[in-house]
Amino acid sequence: MGQSTKIGSGAMVDQMINFDIKISQSGIWELLEKSIGNQKIGSAYLFSGPSGAGKEAMAIEYGAAINKAHFSADESLAEASYMRFKTLQHELLKLIVPLPVGKPQKDNGTILESLNTADLELLKDNIAQKSTNPFHKIILPNATRIRINSIRELRSTLYLKSDDIGRKFVLIFDAHLLTAGQAESANALLKILEEPPPNTTLILVTDNKNQLLPTILSRCQHIDFPPLTKEIIKDTLLKNEIDSELAELIAGISQGNMRRALKISEEPIENLITSINELAMSIIYIDGKIWRKFINDNAQLVRNNLSKFRFNMFLLQLWFKSSYYLRIGVNTDLHRPELLKYLQNFNHKYPNADLQKIDILLEDSIEANGRNLYMPLVLTNLLITIQKHLK
């Protein structure tokens, strides 16, 4: 069964896309489906791989399919269980995501009760969006870690006997943020993994498994996701009335990331080209006023719209990579007339620029947020160091 996903305004206004993770990551699904058929479901999995590859979608699909199988004798109950899980409303599902620091937690109170009203409503809205869009990223402002009280609440409930039919599932998104701070959350989770609760599966989902504790890694079955193929992304866009040339371009520049492809398709491609060029010009040429705006705007995005900040950094990486490929004579999707003259002028003015090191600097800036660094300083150092690599 495919997932209907409503995306935002622009090129695909108010349209629904059909996306089936079982087909898009068919090799991984075959492996997981076999575990259901053989009744050899693990107690802990680690789904890792690049962003936008469908890891969270697959975790949801796996849990939904397993709990559907418990009602094999009654098709209507099976389908109802499946849909409750797919919409993140299942009674046997626990969803763990990074949360901001809230109010002091009362005795016997839940972690959700400690959130302020705005954060709680935003979390509910994010979960609602996730229930219809498997590629929606649940991100709350200032949520830089998975809080230890989220894990403590798990310990207080997972070992209790349940009368519900099916298997308990814990989905931990952005699992690498268990290790933020002093890694208290990771150590608390480790105690659960060391003594797995009965009839329970935990799935840790992350883009950065190298940030997890080795002791946690050793207790999980690892499922590594490849990027989605260009053909899968293009086919998804074509099915939703994106014309062939535009679908080809988006599939190429999204680099296997469906979340990114959907983001790009929200507005006309001309706007994207303009944004890429304006971002690049703002950091290449020294201008105090423009630099201050770049630093302030992107530091604010880190606090309030992290996905937009990451997208900006990706666009900059895309621009510099396109310059590099132009320099070595390799054609790319972004060598379009609107950008080509700017790329050519840049290579002419900075023939010795170390574009690979600049790419690494931009990647480090993305990861700096996860290390709780002071982003205005990170971004200031980024601009200054890029100038050194342009010489």
C-alpha positions as CSV (number, residue, x, y, z in Angstrom):
1,M,0.0,0.0,0.0
2,G,1.5,3.4,-1.0
3,Q,1.6,6.5,1.2
4,S,-0.2,9.6,0.1
5,T,1.8,12.7,0.8
6,K,0.6,16.2,0.6
7,I,3.4,18.8,0.0
8,G,3.5,22.5,0.0
9,S,2.8,25.3,-2.4
10,G,4.5,25.9,-5.7
11,A,5.1,23.5,-8.5
12,M,3.0,20.8,-6.9
13,V,0.3,22.8,-5.2
14,D,-2.3,20.8,-3.3
15,Q,-1.4,17.6,-5.0
16,M,-1.0,14.2,-3.4
17,I,2.0,12.0,-4.2
18,N,2.0,8.2,-4.1
19,F,5.2,6.9,-2.5
20,D,5.8,3.3,-1.5
21,I,8.9,2.7,0.6
22,K,8.6,-1.0,0.0
23,I,9.3,-0.5,-3.7
24,S,11.7,2.4,-3.3
25,Q,13.9,0.5,-0.9
26,S,12.9,-3.0,-2.1
27,G,16.1,-4.8,-1.1
28,I,15.8,-3.7,2.5
29,W,12.0,-4.4,2.6
30,E,12.6,-7.9,1.3
31,L,15.0,-8.5,4.2
32,L,12.6,-7.1,6.8
33,E,9.5,-8.9,5.3
34,K,11.4,-12.2,5.5
35,S,11.9,-11.6,9.3
36,I,8.1,-11.2,9.7
37,G,7.4,-14.4,7.7
38,N,10.0,-16.3,9.7
39,Q,8.9,-14.7,13.0
40,K,12.5,-13.7,13.7
41,I,11.9,-10.1,14.6
42,G,14.8,-8.5,16.4
43,S,14.6,-6.6,19.7
44,A,16.8,-3.6,18.4
45,Y,17.6,-2.3,14.9
46,L,19.7,0.6,13.7
47,F,18.4,2.2,10.5
48,S,21.2,4.4,9.2
49,G,22.1,6.1,5.9
50,P,21.9,9.4,4.2
51,S,19.1,11.9,4.8
52,G,16.0,11.5,2.6
53,A,16.6,7.8,1.9
54,G,13.4,6.7,3.6
55,K,14.7,5.3,6.9
56,E,11.9,6.8,9.1
57,A,9.3,5.7,6.5
58,M,10.6,2.2,6.6
59,A,10.6,2.1,10.4
60,I,7.0,3.1,10.4
61,E,6.1,0.6,7.6
62,Y,7.9,-2.3,9.4
63,G,6.1,-1.7,12.7
64,A,2.7,-1.3,10.8
65,A,3.2,-4.5,8.9
66,I,4.2,-6.6,12.0
67,N,1.2,-5.4,14.0
68,K,-1.1,-6.0,11.0
69,A,0.1,-9.6,10.8
70,H,-1.2,-10.2,14.4
71,F,-4.8,-9.8,13.0
72,S,-4.3,-12.2,10.0
73,A,-7.7,-13.9,10.8
74,D,-9.6,-10.6,10.6
75,E,-8.9,-8.4,7.6
76,S,-10.8,-5.4,8.9
77,L,-9.0,-5.4,12.2
78,A,-5.7,-5.9,10.4
79,E,-6.2,-2.9,8.2
80,A,-7.3,-0.8,11.1
81,S,-4.2,-1.7,13.1
82,Y,-2.1,-1.0,10.0
83,M,-3.6,2.5,9.5
84,R,-3.3,3.4,13.1
85,F,0.4,2.7,13.0
86,K,1.0,4.4,9.7
87,T,-0.7,7.6,11.1
88,L,1.4,7.3,14.3
89,Q,-1.7,6.7,16.5
90,H,-1.2,3.1,17.4
91,E,-1.5,2.1,21.1
92,L,1.7,0.0,20.9
93,L,3.8,2.7,19.3
94,K,6.2,5.0,21.3
95,L,7.8,7.8,19.2
96,I,10.9,9.4,20.6
97,V,12.3,12.6,19.1
98,P,14.6,15.4,20.2
99,L,12.7,17.9,22.5
100,P,13.5,21.4,23.8
101,V,14.1,21.9,27.5
102,G,10.7,22.6,29.1
103,K,9.3,23.4,32.5
104,P,10.5,21.4,35.5
105,Q,8.9,18.1,35.3
106,K,6.4,17.4,38.1
107,D,6.5,14.1,40.1
108,N,4.6,11.5,38.1
109,G,4.3,14.0,35.2
110,T,5.1,13.2,31.6
111,I,7.8,14.8,29.5
112,L,5.1,16.2,27.2
113,E,3.5,17.9,30.1
114,S,6.8,19.7,30.8
115,L,6.7,21.4,27.3
116,N,5.4,24.9,27.0
117,T,2.1,25.2,25.1
118,A,3.7,26.5,21.9
119,D,6.2,23.6,21.7
120,L,3.5,21.0,22.5
121,E,1.3,22.3,19.8
122,L,4.2,22.4,17.3
123,L,5.1,18.8,18.2
124,K,1.5,17.8,17.6
125,D,1.5,19.6,14.3
126,N,4.8,17.9,13.3
127,I,3.4,14.5,14.1
128,A,0.3,15.2,12.1
129,Q,2.4,16.2,9.1
130,K,4.6,13.1,9.6
131,S,1.5,10.9,9.6
132,T,0.7,12.0,6.0
133,N,4.2,12.7,4.7
134,P,6.9,10.0,5.5
135,F,9.6,12.5,4.6
136,H,8.5,15.3,6.9
137,K,11.2,15.9,9.4
138,I,10.0,16.4,13.0
139,I,12.1,19.3,14.2
140,L,11.3,21.7,17.1
141,P,13.2,24.9,17.8
142,N,16.0,24.5,20.3
143,A,15.5,20.7,20.4
144,T,19.2,19.7,20.3
145,R,19.1,16.4,22.2
146,I,16.9,13.4,23.1
147,R,16.1,14.1,26.7
148,I,16.8,11.6,29.4
149,N,13.3,11.8,30.7
150,S,12.0,10.5,27.4
151,I,14.1,7.3,28.0
152,R,13.2,7.1,31.7
153,E,9.5,7.1,30.7
154,L,10.2,4.2,28.3
155,R,11.8,2.2,31.1
156,S,8.7,2.8,33.3
157,T,6.3,1.5,30.7
158,L,8.0,-1.0,28.4
159,Y,8.3,-3.8,31.0
160,L,4.7,-3.6,32.0
161,K,2.4,-6.4,30.7
162,S,0.0,-5.2,28.0
163,D,-3.4,-6.6,27.1
164,D,-3.1,-5.0,23.6
165,I,-2.7,-7.4,20.7
166,G,0.5,-7.0,18.8
167,R,4.1,-6.0,19.3
168,K,5.4,-2.9,21.1
169,F,7.5,-0.6,18.9
170,V,9.8,2.2,19.9
171,L,10.9,4.5,17.1
172,I,13.8,6.8,18.0
173,F,14.3,9.4,15.3
174,D,17.6,11.3,15.1
175,A,19.0,8.7,17.5
176,H,22.5,10.2,17.3
177,L,21.2,13.0,19.6
178,L,21.0,10.5,22.4
179,T,24.7,11.2,22.9
180,A,24.4,15.0,23.1
181,G,25.7,16.6,26.2
182,Q,27.0,14.0,28.7
183,A,25.3,11.1,26.8
184,E,22.9,10.5,29.8
185,S,20.1,9.5,27.4
186,A,22.4,7.0,25.6
187,N,23.4,5.4,28.8
188,A,19.8,5.1,30.0
189,L,18.8,3.5,26.7
190,L,21.7,1.1,26.9
191,K,20.2,-0.4,30.1
192,I,17.0,-1.1,28.1
193,L,19.0,-2.7,25.3
194,E,21.0,-4.9,27.7
195,E,17.7,-6.3,29.1
196,P,15.3,-6.1,26.2
197,P,11.6,-5.9,27.2
198,P,9.5,-8.9,26.0
199,N,7.5,-8.6,22.8
200,T,9.2,-5.2,22.0
201,T,11.3,-3.8,19.1
202,L,13.3,-0.6,19.3
203,I,14.3,1.0,16.0
204,L,17.0,3.7,16.2
205,V,17.0,5.9,13.1
206,T,19.9,8.2,12.3
207,D,21.9,9.9,9.5
208,N,25.0,9.8,11.7
209,K,25.5,6.4,13.3
210,N,29.2,7.2,14.0
211,Q,28.0,9.5,16.7
212,L,26.3,6.7,18.7
213,L,28.1,4.9,21.5
214,P,29.9,1.7,20.4
215,T,28.0,-0.2,23.2
216,I,24.7,0.8,21.6
217,L,25.9,0.0,18.1
218,S,26.9,-3.5,19.2
219,R,23.4,-4.3,20.5
220,C,21.5,-3.4,17.3
221,Q,21.0,-5.2,14.0
222,H,22.3,-2.7,11.4
223,I,20.3,-1.9,8.3
224,D,22.2,0.5,6.1
225,F,20.1,2.5,3.6
226,P,21.5,3.6,0.2
227,P,20.4,6.9,-1.3
228,L,17.3,6.6,-3.4
229,T,18.1,6.3,-7.0
230,K,17.7,9.2,-9.4
231,E,15.1,7.0,-11.3
232,I,13.0,6.6,-8.2
233,I,12.9,10.3,-7.4
234,K,12.3,11.2,-11.1
235,D,9.5,8.7,-11.4
236,T,7.8,10.0,-8.2
237,L,7.9,13.5,-9.6
238,L,6.6,12.5,-13.0
239,K,3.7,10.7,-11.4
240,N,2.7,14.0,-9.9
241,E,2.6,16.1,-13.1
242,I,6.1,17.6,-12.9
243,D,7.3,17.8,-16.6
244,S,10.1,15.5,-17.7
245,E,12.8,18.1,-18.0
246,L,12.2,19.6,-14.6
247,A,11.8,16.2,-12.9
248,E,15.2,15.2,-14.5
249,L,16.8,18.4,-13.0
250,I,15.3,18.0,-9.5
251,A,16.2,14.3,-9.4
252,G,19.8,15.1,-10.4
253,I,20.4,17.9,-7.9
254,S,18.6,16.2,-5.0
255,Q,21.4,13.6,-4.9
256,G,19.2,10.7,-3.8
257,N,17.4,12.7,-1.1
258,M,13.6,12.5,-1.5
259,R,13.0,15.1,1.2
260,R,15.2,17.5,-0.6
261,A,13.6,16.7,-4.0
262,L,10.1,17.5,-2.5
263,K,11.5,20.7,-1.0
264,I,12.9,21.8,-4.3
265,S,9.7,21.0,-6.1
266,E,7.7,23.4,-3.8
267,E,8.6,26.5,-5.9
268,P,9.5,27.3,-9.5
269,I,13.0,26.2,-10.5
270,E,13.9,29.8,-11.5
271,N,13.5,30.8,-7.8
272,L,15.9,28.0,-6.8
273,I,18.5,29.1,-9.3
274,T,18.2,32.7,-8.0
275,S,18.5,31.5,-4.4
276,I,21.6,29.4,-5.1
277,N,23.3,32.3,-6.9
278,E,22.4,34.9,-4.3
279,L,23.7,32.7,-1.4
280,A,27.0,32.0,-3.3
281,M,27.6,35.7,-4.0
282,S,26.8,36.7,-0.4
283,I,29.7,34.6,0.9
284,I,32.2,34.8,-1.9
285,Y,32.6,38.6,-2.0
286,I,33.5,40.5,1.1
287,D,30.8,42.9,2.2
288,G,30.3,43.6,5.9
289,K,26.6,44.4,5.6
290,I,25.8,41.3,3.5
291,W,28.0,39.1,5.7
292,R,26.2,40.3,8.9
293,K,22.8,39.5,7.3
294,F,24.0,36.1,6.2
295,I,25.3,35.3,9.8
296,N,22.2,36.7,11.5
297,D,19.7,35.1,9.2
298,N,21.2,31.6,9.2
299,A,21.9,31.7,13.0
300,Q,18.2,32.4,13.5
301,L,17.3,29.6,11.1
302,V,19.3,27.2,13.3
303,R,17.1,28.1,16.2
304,N,13.8,28.3,14.4
305,N,14.0,26.4,11.1
306,L,16.9,24.0,11.1
307,S,15.8,22.2,7.9
308,K,15.9,25.5,6.1
309,F,19.4,26.2,7.4
310,R,20.5,22.8,6.2
311,F,18.9,23.4,2.8
312,N,20.8,26.7,2.5
313,M,24.1,25.0,3.2
314,F,23.2,22.3,0.7
315,L,22.5,24.9,-2.0
316,L,26.0,26.4,-1.3
317,Q,27.6,23.0,-1.6
318,L,25.8,22.5,-4.8
319,W,27.0,25.8,-6.2
320,F,30.7,25.1,-5.4
321,K,30.5,21.5,-6.6
322,S,29.1,22.7,-9.9
323,S,32.0,25.2,-10.2
324,Y,34.4,22.4,-9.6
325,Y,32.8,20.1,-12.2
326,L,32.8,23.0,-14.7
327,R,36.5,23.5,-14.0
328,I,37.4,19.8,-14.8
329,G,35.0,19.6,-17.8
330,V,32.3,17.4,-16.3
331,N,28.7,18.5,-17.1
332,T,26.2,18.6,-14.3
333,D,22.5,19.4,-13.9
334,L,23.2,23.0,-12.7
335,H,25.2,24.0,-15.7
336,R,22.2,25.9,-17.0
337,P,22.4,29.2,-18.9
338,E,21.1,31.2,-15.8
339,L,24.0,30.0,-13.7
340,L,26.7,29.1,-16.1
341,K,28.1,32.7,-16.6
342,Y,28.4,33.1,-12.9
343,L,30.2,29.8,-12.5
344,Q,32.5,30.7,-15.4
345,N,33.3,34.1,-13.9
346,F,34.0,32.6,-10.5
347,N,36.4,30.0,-11.9
348,H,38.2,32.7,-14.0
349,K,38.6,35.0,-10.9
350,Y,39.5,32.2,-8.5
351,P,41.4,29.6,-10.6
352,N,43.2,28.2,-7.5
353,A,40.3,28.1,-5.1
354,D,40.2,24.9,-3.1
355,L,36.6,24.0,-3.8
356,Q,36.8,20.6,-2.0
357,K,37.9,22.2,1.2
358,I,35.1,24.7,1.0
359,D,32.7,21.9,0.6
360,I,34.1,20.3,3.8
361,L,33.7,23.6,5.6
362,L,30.1,23.8,4.6
363,E,29.5,20.3,5.8
364,D,31.2,21.1,9.1
365,S,28.8,24.0,9.5
366,I,25.8,21.8,9.2
367,E,27.2,19.4,11.8
368,A,28.1,22.2,14.2
369,N,24.5,22.5,15.3
370,G,24.6,19.0,16.6
371,R,27.6,19.9,18.8
372,N,25.8,22.8,20.4
373,L,28.4,25.3,19.2
374,Y,27.7,29.1,19.1
375,M,26.4,29.4,15.5
376,P,27.1,33.1,14.9
377,L,30.8,32.4,15.6
378,V,30.7,29.2,13.5
379,L,29.2,31.2,10.6
380,T,31.7,34.0,11.0
381,N,34.6,31.6,10.9
382,L,33.0,29.9,7.9
383,L,33.0,33.1,5.9
384,I,36.6,34.0,6.9
385,T,38.0,30.6,6.2
386,I,36.3,30.4,2.8
387,Q,38.2,33.5,1.8
388,K,41.4,31.8,2.7
389,H,40.6,28.9,0.4
390,L,39.6,31.2,-2.5
391,K,43.1,32.5,-2.9
